Amino acid sequence: MYPVVNDDDRCPCGTGDDYGSCCGPVLAGVSDAPTAEQLMRSRYTAFAVGDVTYLLRTWHRSTRPRGLALDEDATWWRLHVLSTTGGGPFDSEGTVHFVAQYHTADGRGRQEERSHFVRENGRWYYVDDLPIAS
């Protein structure tokens, strides 16, 4: 069961802002993410609240799966952005290196990614994960 997040709740993405002024309008389609990092944060929030429609809508058409099944037993609880490269409002691509932490019945877990994003027609899209340098 996914949590219900109200506009005045703290946003799951970890910025400290409330959902209604952070990822809420982006997930609702009222506004677009202005940067690759904000898109990544909104996609993390979509995983946390189970919004498959948003995840597919923000996945680049060249790599988008036909469908997506989320693990309803995972509770996403913390996001750490480690670094960003490009991805600003005037860039055409960018990367965001992050660690997302979650709980399941089996215990705690973490997912580390270096995600690649592109901007087309003023809108950011997730493309794929890049290798993480050791």
KATA-V866185 format. One record per backbone hydrogen bond with DSSP energy under -1.0 kcal/mol. CO is the residue of the C=O (numbers start at 1). NH is the residue of the N-H. If there is no record, write none. Layout:
# KATA-V866185
[[CO	NH] [CO	NH]]
This chain:
# KATA-V866185
[[6	9] [7	20] [9	19] [11	14] [17	11] [18	21] [19	22] [19	24] [23	27] [24	28] [25	30] [25	31] [26	29] [35	39] [36	40] [37	41] [38	42] [39	43] [40	44] [41	45] [42	46] [43	47] [44	48] [45	49] [46	51] [50	52] [51	55] [52	56] [53	57] [54	58] [56	59] [58	126] [60	63] [60	64] [70	72] [71	74] [75	103] [78	101] [80	99] [83	97] [85	95] [87	36] [88	91] [92	119] [93	87] [94	117] [95	85] [96	115] [97	82] [97	83] [98	113] [99	80] [100	111] [101	77] [101	78] [102	109] [103	75] [104	107] [107	104] [109	102] [111	100] [113	98] [114	130] [115	96] [116	127] [117	94] [118	125] [120	123] [123	120] [125	118] [126	60] [128	116]]
